[in-house]
Amino acid sequence: MTTSPCSDVAELALTAGARRLSEAGATVPTMNVGRPDMIAGYGIATDAAGQLPWAWAEERLTAARNYWICTTRADGRPHAMPVWGLWSDGAVMFSTDSQSYKGRNLAARPDIVVHLESGDEVVVVEGRAEWVTQAGLPDSFVGDYAEKYGHTLDVTDPAFGFYRVAPVRVLAWRETDFPTSATRFIF
């Protein structure tokens, strides 16, 4: 696994979410930037030239309307569904009914992959979904969600589960220059 220093360490260390965490006195996770582990046939560059900055991925995570989440059913089969959500404080936040396939899958196995709609400007987040109570939602969550989607969530409804997916690993690239833009972020 090849890793390289970030081209702009300050940009990565002080993303909006990291800045808020730091100002609140929280520990800001470190990020390792490198190339995705792919077979040689993909032609992925081995040096740091052309890697995408973390801000590029965050911009797309923030602007996305739909987030495709992939969970695992009890019998091991994958389950993919789109959800509405937000990129908030360094994590993907979304909701789903606890009795939906998604909710039941996450209760049994919280491993998750989140993919944005575009195959041309790709951002794939791997992590674990953490159940979030109403009290644990960011203060701005309901308002930000209503502004983005024109729909106000009832966060008091116990049937709805709120989830936070902090990235463990993120893959990002532009299709137009895939071999040089393919970037892996590990937290």
LINVENBEL-V788042 format. One record per helix or strand. SS is the DSSP state (A for helix, B for strand). FROM is the first residue (numbers start at 1). TO is the last residue. Records with the same first field share a line. If there is no record, write none. Layout:
SS: FROM-TO ; FROM-TO
This chain:
B: 3-3 ; 32-34 ; 67-72 ; 78-83 ; 85-88 ; 91-97 ; 111-116 ; 121-132 ; 160-174 ; 183-186
A: 9-13 ; 16-23 ; 40-42 ; 54-63 ; 101-108 ; 134-136 ; 141-149 ; 175-181
